[in-house]
Amino acid sequence: MPKEAARLRGEIISMSNSSDPYPALEAETGLTRKCLEILSKHDCKIQIVTKSSLVVRDIDFLKKIPSMVTLTITTDNDDVSKVIEPHSPPLSERLKAAEILIEKGIPVSTRVDPIIPFVNDNPENLIKTLASIGVRHITSSTYKIKPDNWKRFSKVMPKTAEKLKPLYFEKGEKISRHTYLPKELRLKIMKKVSLLAKNYGIKFGTCREGLSHLNTATCDGSWLIKQKLGYNKP
């Protein structure tokens, strides 16, 4: 990795959009920390995407280079979170992590994602809380069904799954390997989140929905990296 890092020329390195860079094992192995140590010595920018509060451990390296952290906080309801995110840190830990990062000068975006009808589609209290601690950007999108995640969801929330079946399997859209909610419902949900973000002074972005006209900043929140470079516009 050091040889590859030496060839960087200001690129954004995202850790990680496909898997969390802070799995439980990271507390013991420190592999992500070692990667950050190497990257902090070279010309790059870092975007971390995680559900873990462990990210605060690595603030020392994040302060050395242009960086930002995206924390996934799907709901402010601890009971719901335990069901749909059974292996993630409690809401209170993630909110505290966001506060600490912001206090230390690391910009924070939050993924209120996925939005699931009948589960977490009224996120005003969460967005209000995020605004109060200084979160500047929200990324959101709706739940997209694949056979494996639908099987898990149906098992833990069977009554809600029954309500969702007609929305997805009768009225929904098949896009690539996923089944989406009907577009008019996705638009309604994302417009609601977008308006809430605007009302609380937070930039908004939605990805993979075909609704980019709702975005008030780049959908993934990476514009926040510029905040460490002295720029103020998304």
Secondary structure, DSSP 8 states (H G I E B T S, - for coil): -HHHHTT--SEEEEE-SSS-S--TTHHHH-HHHHHHHHHTTSSEEEEEEES-GGGGGGHHHHTTSSEEEEEE---S-HHHHHHH-TTS--HHHHHHHHHHHHHTT--EEEEEEEE-TTTS---HHHHHHHHHHT--EEEEEE--B-HHHHHHHHHH-HHHHHHHHIIIIIS-EEETTEEE--HHHHHHHHHHHHHHHHHTT-EEE--SSS-GGG-SS-TTSGGGGGGGGT----
